[in-house]
Amino acid sequence: MASTDKGTTSPPEALEVVKAERHPDAPRRCFICLTDEDPSDPPGSWVDPCPCTLEAHQDCMLSWVTDCERNNKPLLCPVCKSTIEMEGPWDLVVALNDAVSSRFTRASPFIL
């Protein structure tokens, strides 16, 4: 019986993403607005959302994420295609709202 593998290649199960090092003298460049880092930028105003070289202003990143979510696009790095996950600060009001909403959603079929 002939092998079905002959002449075909399959993609690797997982590709390792390696963080590339930026030259220390090179300014950061926001992948969204394409402006370079300014010495007057406040500390913490830049984010590195994935393991590759992607860097962005925090405000630009939040706008980009909002736009992707509004258009039902997945949050994928445009460079390495890895998934970008957003983490926000924990908030008691949001946590309580999520818990009540979850319980109501599960109970509503029985109530109606």
TIVOLO-369094 format. One record per atom (N, C-alpha, C): residue number from 1; residue in one letter; atom name; x negated, y, z negated. Coordinates in steps of 0.1 Angstrom, whole numbers, plus 5000, padded with zeros to 4 digits. Layout:
! TIVOLO-369094
seq->NUM, type->A, atom->CA, u->X, v->Y, w->Z
...
! end
This chain:
! TIVOLO-369094
seq->1, type->M, atom->N, u->4992, v->4988, w->5000
seq->1, type->M, atom->CA, u->5000, v->5000, w->5000
seq->1, type->M, atom->C, u->4991, v->5012, w->5000
seq->2, type->A, atom->N, u->4994, v->5022, w->5008
seq->2, type->A, atom->CA, u->4986, v->5034, w->5009
seq->2, type->A, atom->C, u->4989, v->5044, w->4997
seq->3, type->S, atom->N, u->4978, v->5050, w->4994
seq->3, type->S, atom->CA, u->4979, v->5060, w->4983
seq->3, type->S, atom->C, u->4986, v->5072, w->4987
seq->4, type->T, atom->N, u->4995, v->5078, w->4978
seq->4, type->T, atom->CA, u->5001, v->5090, w->4982
seq->4, type->T, atom->C, u->4993, v->5102, w->4978
seq->5, type->D, atom->N, u->4982, v->5100, w->4971
seq->5, type->D, atom->CA, u->4973, v->5111, w->4968
seq->5, type->D, atom->C, u->4964, v->5116, w->4979
seq->6, type->K, atom->N, u->4963, v->5108, w->4990
seq->6, type->K, atom->CA, u->4954, v->5111, w->5000
seq->6, type->K, atom->C, u->4957, v->5124, w->5007
seq->7, type->G, atom->N, u->4948, v->5133, w->5007
seq->7, type->G, atom->CA, u->4949, v->5146, w->5014
seq->7, type->G, atom->C, u->4958, v->5156, w->5007
seq->8, type->T, atom->N, u->4962, v->5153, w->4995
seq->8, type->T, atom->CA, u->4970, v->5163, w->4987
seq->8, type->T, atom->C, u->4962, v->5167, w->4975
seq->9, type->T, atom->N, u->4964, v->5179, w->4971
seq->9, type->T, atom->CA, u->4958, v->5184, w->4959
seq->9, type->T, atom->C, u->4969, v->5190, w->4950
seq->10, type->S, atom->N, u->4967, v->5188, w->4937
seq->10, type->S, atom->CA, u->4977, v->5193, w->4928
seq->10, type->S, atom->C, u->4971, v->5204, w->4920
seq->11, type->P, atom->N, u->4978, v->5214, w->4915
seq->11, type->P, atom->CA, u->4973, v->5224, w->4907
seq->11, type->P, atom->C, u->4968, v->5219, w->4893
seq->12, type->P, atom->N, u->4958, v->5225, w->4887
seq->12, type->P, atom->CA, u->4954, v->5220, w->4874
seq->12, type->P, atom->C, u->4966, v->5223, w->4864
seq->13, type->E, atom->N, u->4966, v->5214, w->4854
seq->13, type->E, atom->CA, u->4977, v->5215, w->4844
seq->13, type->E, atom->C, u->4977, v->5229, w->4837
seq->14, type->A, atom->N, u->4965, v->5234, w->4834
seq->14, type->A, atom->CA, u->4964, v->5247, w->4827
seq->14, type->A, atom->C, u->4951, v->5253, w->4831
seq->15, type->L, atom->N, u->4952, v->5266, w->4834
seq->15, type->L, atom->CA, u->4940, v->5273, w->4837
seq->15, type->L, atom->C, u->4935, v->5281, w->4825
seq->16, type->E, atom->N, u->4923, v->5281, w->4823
seq->16, type->E, atom->CA, u->4917, v->5289, w->4811
seq->16, type->E, atom->C, u->4915, v->5303, w->4815
seq->17, type->V, atom->N, u->4921, v->5312, w->4808
seq->17, type->V, atom->CA, u->4919, v->5326, w->4810
seq->17, type->V, atom->C, u->4908, v->5332, w->4801
seq->18, type->V, atom->N, u->4899, v->5338, w->4807
seq->18, type->V, atom->CA, u->4887, v->5343, w->4800
seq->18, type->V, atom->C, u->4888, v->5358, w->4800
seq->19, type->K, atom->N, u->4886, v->5364, w->4788
seq->19, type->K, atom->CA, u->4887, v->5378, w->4787
seq->19, type->K, atom->C, u->4874, v->5384, w->4793
seq->20, type->A, atom->N, u->4875, v->5392, w->4803
seq->20, type->A, atom->CA, u->4863, v->5398, w->4809
seq->20, type->A, atom->C, u->4859, v->5410, w->4801
seq->21, type->E, atom->N, u->4846, v->5412, w->4800
seq->21, type->E, atom->CA, u->4841, v->5424, w->4792
seq->21, type->E, atom->C, u->4840, v->5436, w->4801
seq->22, type->R, atom->N, u->4846, v->5447, w->4797
seq->22, type->R, atom->CA, u->4845, v->5460, w->4803
seq->22, type->R, atom->C, u->4831, v->5466, w->4800
seq->23, type->H, atom->N, u->4825, v->5472, w->4810
seq->23, type->H, atom->CA, u->4812, v->5479, w->4807
seq->23, type->H, atom->C, u->4815, v->5490, w->4796
seq->24, type->P, atom->N, u->4806, v->5490, w->4786
seq->24, type->P, atom->CA, u->4809, v->5499, w->4775
seq->24, type->P, atom->C, u->4810, v->5514, w->4779
seq->25, type->D, atom->N, u->4803, v->5518, w->4790
seq->25, type->D, atom->CA, u->4804, v->5532, w->4794
seq->25, type->D, atom->C, u->4816, v->5535, w->4803
seq->26, type->A, atom->N, u->4822, v->5525, w->4808
seq->26, type->A, atom->CA, u->4834, v->5527, w->4817
seq->26, type->A, atom->C, u->4846, v->5530, w->4809
seq->27, type->P, atom->N, u->4853, v->5540, w->4813
seq->27, type->P, atom->CA, u->4866, v->5544, w->4806
seq->27, type->P, atom->C, u->4877, v->5534, w->4809
seq->28, type->R, atom->N, u->4886, v->5533, w->4800
seq->28, type->R, atom->CA, u->4898, v->5524, w->4802
seq->28, type->R, atom->C, u->4906, v->5531, w->4813
seq->29, type->R, atom->N, u->4913, v->5522, w->4821
seq->29, type->R, atom->CA, u->4923, v->5527, w->4831
seq->29, type->R, atom->C, u->4936, v->5520, w->4829
seq->30, type->C, atom->N, u->4946, v->5528, w->4827
seq->30, type->C, atom->CA, u->4960, v->5523, w->4825
seq->30, type->C, atom->C, u->4965, v->5517, w->4838
seq->31, type->F, atom->N, u->4969, v->5504, w->4837
seq->31, type->F, atom->CA, u->4973, v->5497, w->4850
seq->31, type->F, atom->C, u->4987, v->5502, w->4854
seq->32, type->I, atom->N, u->4994, v->5510, w->4846
seq->32, type->I, atom->CA, u->5007, v->5515, w->4850
seq->32, type->I, atom->C, u->5006, v->5529, w->4856
seq->33, type->C, atom->N, u->5000, v->5538, w->4849
seq->33, type->C, atom->CA, u->4999, v->5552, w->4854
seq->33, type->C, atom->C, u->4986, v->5555, w->4861
seq->34, type->L, atom->N, u->4977, v->5546, w->4860
seq->34, type->L, atom->CA, u->4964, v->5547, w->4867
seq->34, type->L, atom->C, u->4955, v->5559, w->4863
seq->35, type->T, atom->N, u->4957, v->5563, w->4851
seq->35, type->T, atom->CA, u->4949, v->5574, w->4846
seq->35, type->T, atom->C, u->4938, v->5568, w->4837
seq->36, type->D, atom->N, u->4927, v->5574, w->4836
seq->36, type->D, atom->CA, u->4916, v->5570, w->4828
seq->36, type->D, atom->C, u->4917, v->5574, w->4813
seq->37, type->E, atom->N, u->4911, v->5567, w->4804
seq->37, type->E, atom->CA, u->4911, v->5571, w->4790
seq->37, type->E, atom->C, u->4905, v->5585, w->4789
seq->38, type->D, atom->N, u->4912, v->5592, w->4780
seq->38, type->D, atom->CA, u->4907, v->5606, w->4777
seq->38, type->D, atom->C, u->4902, v->5606, w->4763
seq->39, type->P, atom->N, u->4891, v->5613, w->4760
seq->39, type->P, atom->CA, u->4886, v->5613, w->4746
seq->39, type->P, atom->C, u->4896, v->5619, w->4736
seq->40, type->S, atom->N, u->4906, v->5626, w->4741
seq->40, type->S, atom->CA, u->4916, v->5632, w->4732
seq->40, type->S, atom->C, u->4927, v->5622, w->4729
seq->41, type->D, atom->N, u->4927, v->5610, w->4735
seq->41, type->D, atom->CA, u->4937, v->5600, w->4732
seq->41, type->D, atom->C, u->4936, v->5596, w->4717
seq->42, type->P, atom->N, u->4948, v->5596, w->4711
seq->42, type->P, atom->CA, u->4947, v->5592, w->4696
seq->42, type->P, atom->C, u->4944, v->5577, w->4695
seq->43, type->P, atom->N, u->4938, v->5573, w->4684
seq->43, type->P, atom->CA, u->4935, v->5559, w->4682
seq->43, type->P, atom->C, u->4947, v->5551, w->4682
seq->44, type->G, atom->N, u->4947, v->5539, w->4688
seq->44, type->G, atom->CA, u->4958, v->5530, w->4688
seq->44, type->G, atom->C, u->4968, v->5533, w->4699
seq->45, type->S, atom->N, u->4964, v->5543, w->4708
seq->45, type->S, atom->CA, u->4973, v->5546, w->4719
seq->45, type->S, atom->C, u->4972, v->5537, w->4731
seq->46, type->W, atom->N, u->4962, v->5528, w->4731
seq->46, type->W, atom->CA, u->4959, v->5518, w->4742
seq->46, type->W, atom->C, u->4962, v->5504, w->4737
seq->47, type->V, atom->N, u->4968, v->5496, w->4746
seq->47, type->V, atom->CA, u->4971, v->5482, w->4742
seq->47, type->V, atom->C, u->4964, v->5473, w->4753
seq->48, type->D, atom->N, u->4961, v->5461, w->4748
seq->48, type->D, atom->CA, u->4955, v->5450, w->4757
seq->48, type->D, atom->C, u->4966, v->5439, w->4756
seq->49, type->P, atom->N, u->4976, v->5439, w->4765
seq->49, type->P, atom->CA, u->4987, v->5429, w->4763
seq->49, type->P, atom->C, u->4984, v->5415, w->4767
seq->50, type->C, atom->N, u->4973, v->5412, w->4774
seq->50, type->C, atom->CA, u->4971, v->5398, w->4778
seq->50, type->C, atom->C, u->4956, v->5395, w->4777
seq->51, type->P, atom->N, u->4952, v->5383, w->4779
seq->51, type->P, atom->CA, u->4938, v->5379, w->4777
seq->51, type->P, atom->C, u->4928, v->5384, w->4788
seq->52, type->C, atom->N, u->4933, v->5389, w->4799
seq->52, type->C, atom->CA, u->4924, v->5393, w->4809
seq->52, type->C, atom->C, u->4920, v->5408, w->4807
seq->53, type->T, atom->N, u->4917, v->5415, w->4817
seq->53, type->T, atom->CA, u->4911, v->5429, w->4816
seq->53, type->T, atom->C, u->4922, v->5439, w->4815
seq->54, type->L, atom->N, u->4935, v->5436, w->4816
seq->54, type->L, atom->CA, u->4946, v->5445, w->4816
seq->54, type->L, atom->C, u->4946, v->5454, w->4804
seq->55, type->E, atom->N, u->4947, v->5467, w->4806
seq->55, type->E, atom->CA, u->4948, v->5477, w->4796
seq->55, type->E, atom->C, u->4958, v->5487, w->4800
seq->56, type->A, atom->N, u->4965, v->5493, w->4790
seq->56, type->A, atom->CA, u->4975, v->5503, w->4793
seq->56, type->A, atom->C, u->4977, v->5512, w->4781
seq->57, type->H, atom->N, u->4983, v->5524, w->4784
seq->57, type->H, atom->CA, u->4987, v->5533, w->4773
seq->57, type->H, atom->C, u->4999, v->5526, w->4766
seq->58, type->Q, atom->N, u->5001, v->5527, w->4754
seq->58, type->Q, atom->CA, u->5012, v->5520, w->4746
seq->58, type->Q, atom->C, u->5025, v->5526, w->4752
seq->59, type->D, atom->N, u->5026, v->5539, w->4754
seq->59, type->D, atom->CA, u->5039, v->5544, w->4759
seq->59, type->D, atom->C, u->5042, v->5539, w->4773
seq->60, type->C, atom->N, u->5032, v->5538, w->4782
seq->60, type->C, atom->CA, u->5034, v->5533, w->4795
seq->60, type->C, atom->C, u->5038, v->5518, w->4795
seq->61, type->M, atom->N, u->5032, v->5511, w->4786
seq->61, type->M, atom->CA, u->5035, v->5496, w->4784
seq->61, type->M, atom->C, u->5050, v->5495, w->4780
seq->62, type->L, atom->N, u->5054, v->5503, w->4770
seq->62, type->L, atom->CA, u->5068, v->5502, w->4766
seq->62, type->L, atom->C, u->5078, v->5505, w->4777
seq->63, type->S, atom->N, u->5075, v->5515, w->4785
seq->63, type->S, atom->CA, u->5083, v->5519, w->4796
seq->63, type->S, atom->C, u->5084, v->5507, w->4806
seq->64, type->W, atom->N, u->5072, v->5501, w->4809
seq->64, type->W, atom->CA, u->5071, v->5490, w->4819
seq->64, type->W, atom->C, u->5079, v->5478, w->4814
seq->65, type->V, atom->N, u->5078, v->5475, w->4801
seq->65, type->V, atom->CA, u->5086, v->5464, w->4795
seq->65, type->V, atom->C, u->5101, v->5467, w->4796
seq->66, type->T, atom->N, u->5105, v->5479, w->4793
seq->66, type->T, atom->CA, u->5119, v->5482, w->4794
seq->66, type->T, atom->C, u->5124, v->5481, w->4808
seq->67, type->D, atom->N, u->5116, v->5485, w->4818
seq->67, type->D, atom->CA, u->5120, v->5484, w->4832
seq->67, type->D, atom->C, u->5121, v->5470, w->4836
seq->68, type->C, atom->N, u->5111, v->5461, w->4832
seq->68, type->C, atom->CA, u->5112, v->5447, w->4835
seq->68, type->C, atom->C, u->5124, v->5440, w->4829
seq->69, type->E, atom->N, u->5127, v->5443, w->4817
seq->69, type->E, atom->CA, u->5139, v->5437, w->4810
seq->69, type->E, atom->C, u->5152, v->5442, w->4817
seq->70, type->R, atom->N, u->5152, v->5455, w->4821
seq->70, type->R, atom->CA, u->5164, v->5460, w->4827
seq->70, type->R, atom->C, u->5167, v->5453, w->4840
seq->71, type->N, atom->N, u->5156, v->5450, w->4848
seq->71, type->N, atom->CA, u->5157, v->5444, w->4861
seq->71, type->N, atom->C, u->5156, v->5429, w->4860
seq->72, type->N, atom->N, u->5157, v->5423, w->4848
seq->72, type->N, atom->CA, u->5156, v->5408, w->4846
seq->72, type->N, atom->C, u->5144, v->5402, w->4852
seq->73, type->K, atom->N, u->5132, v->5410, w->4852
seq->73, type->K, atom->CA, u->5120, v->5404, w->4856
seq->73, type->K, atom->C, u->5112, v->5398, w->4845
seq->74, type->P, atom->N, u->5105, v->5388, w->4847
seq->74, type->P, atom->CA, u->5097, v->5382, w->4836
seq->74, type->P, atom->C, u->5085, v->5391, w->4833
seq->75, type->L, atom->N, u->5081, v->5391, w->4820
seq->75, type->L, atom->CA, u->5069, v->5399, w->4816
seq->75, type->L, atom->C, u->5057, v->5391, w->4819
seq->76, type->L, atom->N, u->5051, v->5393, w->4831
seq->76, type->L, atom->CA, u->5039, v->5386, w->4835
seq->76, type->L, atom->C, u->5029, v->5396, w->4838
seq->77, type->C, atom->N, u->5016, v->5393, w->4834
seq->77, type->C, atom->CA, u->5005, v->5401, w->4837
seq->77, type->C, atom->C, u->5003, v->5402, w->4853
seq->78, type->P, atom->N, u->5002, v->5414, w->4858
seq->78, type->P, atom->CA, u->5000, v->5415, w->4873
seq->78, type->P, atom->C, u->4987, v->5410, w->4877
seq->79, type->V, atom->N, u->4977, v->5408, w->4868
seq->79, type->V, atom->CA, u->4964, v->5404, w->4871
seq->79, type->V, atom->C, u->4962, v->5389, w->4871
seq->80, type->C, atom->N, u->4965, v->5383, w->4859
seq->80, type->C, atom->CA, u->4963, v->5369, w->4857
seq->80, type->C, atom->C, u->4976, v->5361, w->4856
seq->81, type->K, atom->N, u->4987, v->5367, w->4857
seq->81, type->K, atom->CA, u->5000, v->5361, w->4857
seq->81, type->K, atom->C, u->5004, v->5353, w->4844
seq->82, type->S, atom->N, u->4997, v->5356, w->4833
seq->82, type->S, atom->CA, u->5000, v->5350, w->4820
seq->82, type->S, atom->C, u->5012, v->5358, w->4814
seq->83, type->T, atom->N, u->5020, v->5351, w->4806
seq->83, type->T, atom->CA, u->5032, v->5357, w->4800
seq->83, type->T, atom->C, u->5027, v->5367, w->4789
seq->84, type->I, atom->N, u->5034, v->5379, w->4790
seq->84, type->I, atom->CA, u->5031, v->5389, w->4780
seq->84, type->I, atom->C, u->5043, v->5389, w->4770
seq->85, type->E, atom->N, u->5039, v->5387, w->4757
seq->85, type->E, atom->CA, u->5049, v->5387, w->4747
seq->85, type->E, atom->C, u->5048, v->5399, w->4738
seq->86, type->M, atom->N, u->5059, v->5405, w->4735
seq->86, type->M, atom->CA, u->5059, v->5418, w->4728
seq->86, type->M, atom->C, u->5063, v->5414, w->4713
seq->87, type->E, atom->N, u->5056, v->5421, w->4704
seq->87, type->E, atom->CA, u->5059, v->5419, w->4690
seq->87, type->E, atom->C, u->5062, v->5433, w->4684
seq->88, type->G, atom->N, u->5073, v->5434, w->4677
seq->88, type->G, atom->CA, u->5076, v->5447, w->4671
seq->88, type->G, atom->C, u->5075, v->5446, w->4656
seq->89, type->P, atom->N, u->5075, v->5457, w->4649
seq->89, type->P, atom->CA, u->5074, v->5456, w->4634
seq->89, type->P, atom->C, u->5087, v->5450, w->4629
seq->90, type->W, atom->N, u->5086, v->5442, w->4618
seq->90, type->W, atom->CA, u->5097, v->5436, w->4612
seq->90, type->W, atom->C, u->5106, v->5447, w->4605
seq->91, type->D, atom->N, u->5119, v->5446, w->4608
seq->91, type->D, atom->CA, u->5128, v->5456, w->4602
seq->91, type->D, atom->C, u->5140, v->5449, w->4596
seq->92, type->L, atom->N, u->5143, v->5452, w->4583
seq->92, type->L, atom->CA, u->5153, v->5445, w->4575
seq->92, type->L, atom->C, u->5167, v->5447, w->4582
seq->93, type->V, atom->N, u->5170, v->5459, w->4587
seq->93, type->V, atom->CA, u->5183, v->5461, w->4593
seq->93, type->V, atom->C, u->5185, v->5452, w->4606
seq->94, type->V, atom->N, u->5174, v->5452, w->4614
seq->94, type->V, atom->CA, u->5175, v->5444, w->4626
seq->94, type->V, atom->C, u->5176, v->5429, w->4622
seq->95, type->A, atom->N, u->5169, v->5424, w->4612
seq->95, type->A, atom->CA, u->5169, v->5410, w->4608
seq->95, type->A, atom->C, u->5183, v->5407, w->4603
seq->96, type->L, atom->N, u->5189, v->5415, w->4595
seq->96, type->L, atom->CA, u->5203, v->5413, w->4590
seq->96, type->L, atom->C, u->5213, v->5412, w->4602
seq->97, type->N, atom->N, u->5212, v->5422, w->4611
seq->97, type->N, atom->CA, u->5220, v->5422, w->4622
seq->97, type->N, atom->C, u->5219, v->5410, w->4631
seq->98, type->D, atom->N, u->5207, v->5405, w->4633
seq->98, type->D, atom->CA, u->5205, v->5393, w->4641
seq->98, type->D, atom->C, u->5211, v->5381, w->4634
seq->99, type->A, atom->N, u->5209, v->5380, w->4620
seq->99, type->A, atom->CA, u->5215, v->5369, w->4613
seq->99, type->A, atom->C, u->5230, v->5369, w->4613
seq->100, type->V, atom->N, u->5236, v->5380, w->4611
seq->100, type->V, atom->CA, u->5251, v->5381, w->4612
seq->100, type->V, atom->C, u->5256, v->5378, w->4626
seq->101, type->S, atom->N, u->5250, v->5383, w->4636
seq->101, type->S, atom->CA, u->5254, v->5381, w->4649
seq->101, type->S, atom->C, u->5253, v->5366, w->4653
seq->102, type->S, atom->N, u->5242, v->5360, w->4649
seq->102, type->S, atom->CA, u->5240, v->5346, w->4652
seq->102, type->S, atom->C, u->5251, v->5337, w->4645
seq->103, type->R, atom->N, u->5254, v->5340, w->4632
seq->103, type->R, atom->CA, u->5264, v->5332, w->4625
seq->103, type->R, atom->C, u->5278, v->5335, w->4632
seq->104, type->F, atom->N, u->5281, v->5347, w->4635
seq->104, type->F, atom->CA, u->5294, v->5350, w->4642
seq->104, type->F, atom->C, u->5295, v->5343, w->4655
seq->105, type->T, atom->N, u->5284, v->5343, w->4663
seq->105, type->T, atom->CA, u->5284, v->5336, w->4676
seq->105, type->T, atom->C, u->5287, v->5321, w->4674
seq->106, type->R, atom->N, u->5281, v->5315, w->4664
seq->106, type->R, atom->CA, u->5284, v->5301, w->4662
seq->106, type->R, atom->C, u->5298, v->5298, w->4657
seq->107, type->A, atom->N, u->5304, v->5307, w->4649
seq->107, type->A, atom->CA, u->5317, v->5305, w->4643
seq->107, type->A, atom->C, u->5328, v->5309, w->4652
seq->108, type->S, atom->N, u->5326, v->5318, w->4662
seq->108, type->S, atom->CA, u->5337, v->5324, w->4670
seq->108, type->S, atom->C, u->5345, v->5313, w->4678
seq->109, type->P, atom->N, u->5339, v->5303, w->4683
seq->109, type->P, atom->CA, u->5347, v->5293, w->4690
seq->109, type->P, atom->C, u->5357, v->5286, w->4681
seq->110, type->F, atom->N, u->5354, v->5285, w->4668
seq->110, type->F, atom->CA, u->5364, v->5278, w->4659
seq->110, type->F, atom->C, u->5375, v->5288, w->4655
seq->111, type->I, atom->N, u->5371, v->5301, w->4654
seq->111, type->I, atom->CA, u->5381, v->5311, w->4650
seq->111, type->I, atom->C, u->5391, v->5314, w->4661
seq->112, type->L, atom->N, u->5386, v->5314, w->4673
seq->112, type->L, atom->CA, u->5395, v->5317, w->4685
seq->112, type->L, atom->C, u->5403, v->5305, w->4688
! end
